[in-house]
Structure formats: structure tokens, C-alpha cells
Amino acid sequence: MKFLYDLSWLYSDLNALTTTVISTVLIYLSVIAITRLNGLRTFAKMSSFDFAITIAIGSIIATTMLSDSLSVATGVTGLIVLIGMQALVAFLRKQSNAFDNAISNTPLLLMDGPRILHANMKASRITEGDLYAKLREANVTQMDQVLAVVLETTGDISVLHTDSDNQLSPEVLKFVRRE
């Protein structure tokens, strides 16, 4: 019952609050500056590596803002290292298809026209309920409107459909795995 009488967990001293405010402002400005230097891809939803980087950046930001034991310089250094790693990985992905394949997901065809590719659905752990929800979201009213459904590298599902007899250009599915 001591916690009912000791309310120190509710407040902090002025010095700790000032440190938090200054750290937050500095780390926020650092994130903006580093993001501007690295470009929009810094927080893009692209690959599992990008996702991991985004989570790690968030952790560094939170720790730097709220920890008395971690300096802003240390937090900024961590951000620079992570974003530098992301830039290096982006460079290596452009240089090597093998590296790109090792680090990136490959888009996967879930529907070929109106035909559901059940093996691909099972391999990607997408349920038919998920698929039909995406079809409804894309305003598909008839299964023969579906040209293709692709599970993208980001985890998004793209629905390519038409209201008429349009044909799907092969280039659109150039890098999509069909297994």
C-alpha cells in the first residue's frame, strides 16, 4: 500500500524534465536533418530490412528522449549508423541481384485472372477472407473483373481489375513470382 502514499512516480524534478525537453528537440531536429540528407526512402515501407531500420530508429529516438544515461550525441550517432546502413543496403541492392534477393521479399501472385492460386495463398499465409476483403476494397463486383492480385514486397495486396475486356500488360507483373 506504500504506492498509494508515495506519488513520486507521477512527477519528476525540473532538471529531468528540462533534460527530456532538450533531448527531444535535439533528437527530433537530428531525425529531420538525417532524413532530408538520406531522402524519403528512410521511412518507406519497402522491405523487411527497412521495417527493422524503422523500428530501431524509433527505439533510439525514444531512448534518447527519455533516458538520462544516454547522451543526445550517442543517439544521433546511432541514427547516423542505422541510416548509413540503410543507404549501404540500398546501394548493394542496386549493384547485386543476389544481394537484393537475399534481403528483399519478392512480390507473389495470389490470383491470375479470376483463378485463386491456393498454393501461393498458403505459402504467404493469406486467407481467402483476407483476399476477398481486398477485392471488395478494390470495388471488384465480379470475379471476371480481376486481372491479377499481387502480394507486394511491402505486405500490401494490389488488385488489378477492370470493368471491361482490358488485357494485362506482361510488364506490370515483370518481377512477380508466379509459383
C-alpha positions as a printed Julia matrix, in Angstrom:
179×3 Matrix{Float64}:
   0.0     0.0     0.0
   3.02    2.27    0.03
   2.36    3.26   -3.6
  -0.85    4.99   -2.55
   1.11    7.41   -0.4
   4.29    7.73   -2.48
   3.29    9.66   -5.6
   6.84   10.36   -6.77
   6.27    8.15   -9.82
   3.8    10.79  -11.07
   6.24   13.64  -11.33
   9.87   14.43  -11.99
  12.2    17.15  -10.9
  12.59   20.2   -13.1
  16.11   19.18  -14.15
  14.91   15.81  -15.52
  12.02   17.48  -17.36
  14.33   20.09  -18.88
  16.74   17.37  -20.0
  13.87   15.45  -21.62
  12.61   18.54  -23.45
  16.06   19.48  -24.76
  16.87   15.87  -25.76
  13.53   15.53  -27.54
  14.0    18.75  -29.52
  17.59   17.87  -30.46
  16.82   14.28  -31.5
  13.75   15.47  -33.45
  15.82   18.04  -35.35
  18.51   15.41  -35.95
  15.97   12.96  -37.39
  14.65   15.64  -39.75
  18.17   16.6   -40.88
  19.3    12.99  -41.39
  16.08   12.1   -43.2
  16.46   15.1   -45.52
  20.02   14.01  -46.31
  19.11   10.36  -46.89
  15.84   11.02  -48.72
  12.26    9.87  -48.45
  13.19    6.2   -48.54
  14.41    6.43  -44.94
  10.95    5.61  -43.62
   9.5     3.98  -46.72
   7.59    0.76  -46.36
   9.78   -1.31  -48.68
  11.43   -4.43  -47.28
  11.87   -6.32  -44.04
  15.22   -4.55  -43.66
  13.53   -1.15  -43.96
  10.97   -2.24  -41.38
  13.73   -3.29  -38.97
  15.54    0.02  -39.51
  12.35    1.97  -38.81
  11.78    0.08  -35.56
  15.42    0.56  -34.49
  15.25    4.28  -35.28
  12.11    4.6   -33.17
  13.82    2.82  -30.31
  16.86    5.08  -30.48
  14.66    8.17  -30.6
  12.61    7.06  -27.59
  15.65    6.02  -25.57
  17.5     9.25  -26.32
  14.48   11.37  -25.43
  13.7     9.62  -22.16
  16.98    8.31  -20.81
  19.22   10.33  -18.52
  22.13    7.97  -19.16
  22.2     8.28  -22.98
  23.53   11.49  -24.47
  21.99   13.15  -27.48
  25.34   12.74  -29.28
  25.17    8.97  -28.69
  21.58    8.85  -30.0
  22.46   10.88  -33.09
  25.46    8.61  -33.7
  23.16    5.59  -33.54
  20.77    7.22  -36.01
  23.61    8.04  -38.4
  24.89    4.45  -38.24
  21.43    2.96  -38.88
  20.63    5.28  -41.75
  24.13    4.75  -43.13
  23.47    1.0   -43.05
  20.2     1.56  -44.86
  21.97    3.62  -47.54
  24.64    0.91  -47.89
  21.99   -1.81  -48.24
  20.13    0.28  -50.86
  23.4     0.7   -52.78
  24.21   -3.03  -52.59
  20.67   -3.92  -53.7
  21.19   -1.84  -56.85
  24.58   -3.44  -57.51
  23.73   -7.1   -56.92
  20.59   -9.06  -57.76
  21.74  -11.84  -55.43
  22.01   -9.39  -52.53
  18.66   -7.85  -53.44
  17.01  -11.29  -53.5
  18.59  -12.19  -50.15
  17.39   -9.06  -48.37
  14.08   -8.28  -50.11
  10.78  -10.03  -50.4
   9.57  -10.91  -53.88
   6.06   -9.95  -54.97
   3.84  -13.03  -55.19
   0.88  -13.61  -57.49
  -2.23  -14.58  -55.49
  -4.75  -14.53  -58.32
  -4.16  -15.0   -62.04
  -7.28  -13.53  -63.54
 -10.27  -14.91  -61.65
  -8.29  -18.03  -60.61
  -7.12  -18.09  -56.98
  -3.62  -19.56  -56.62
  -4.19  -21.56  -53.44
  -0.58  -22.76  -53.12
   0.65  -19.14  -53.15
  -2.05  -18.14  -50.69
  -0.94  -20.91  -48.34
   2.76  -20.09  -48.77
   2.14  -16.42  -47.93
  -0.32  -17.19  -45.11
  -3.02  -15.06  -46.72
  -6.53  -16.35  -46.07
  -9.34  -16.31  -48.59
 -11.11  -13.93  -46.22
  -8.17  -11.5   -46.5
  -8.21  -11.86  -50.28
 -11.94  -11.25  -50.61
 -11.69   -8.24  -48.3
  -9.06   -6.73  -50.63
 -11.24   -7.48  -53.66
 -14.16   -5.68  -52.04
 -11.88   -2.79  -51.06
 -10.85   -2.51  -54.73
 -14.55   -2.4   -55.78
 -14.43   -5.74  -57.57
 -18.02   -6.84  -58.1
 -17.42   -9.84  -60.39
 -14.52  -12.3   -60.27
 -14.06  -11.97  -64.04
 -13.07   -8.33  -63.45
  -9.87   -9.48  -61.74
  -6.76   -9.36  -63.92
  -4.31  -10.17  -61.11
  -3.86   -9.9   -57.35
  -0.3    -9.46  -56.05
   1.12   -9.65  -52.55
   3.68   -6.84  -52.76
   7.12   -6.71  -51.13
   5.68   -4.36  -48.5
   2.96   -6.8   -47.45
   0.29   -4.77  -49.24
  -2.07   -6.54  -51.61
  -2.57   -4.95  -55.03
  -5.7    -5.73  -57.0
  -5.53   -5.15  -60.74
  -9.02   -5.2   -62.19
 -11.16   -3.81  -64.97
 -14.77   -3.19  -65.86
 -14.21   -4.22  -69.5
 -12.1    -6.66  -71.52
  -8.78   -4.9   -70.88
  -5.72   -7.11  -71.09
  -2.96   -7.06  -68.53
   0.4    -5.97  -69.9
   3.12   -8.54  -69.05
   5.48   -5.74  -67.94
   3.22   -4.95  -64.99
   3.97   -8.38  -63.5
   7.64   -8.42  -64.55
   9.15   -9.11  -61.1
   6.21  -11.02  -59.62
   6.76  -14.64  -58.6
   4.1   -16.93  -60.07
   4.89  -20.3   -58.42
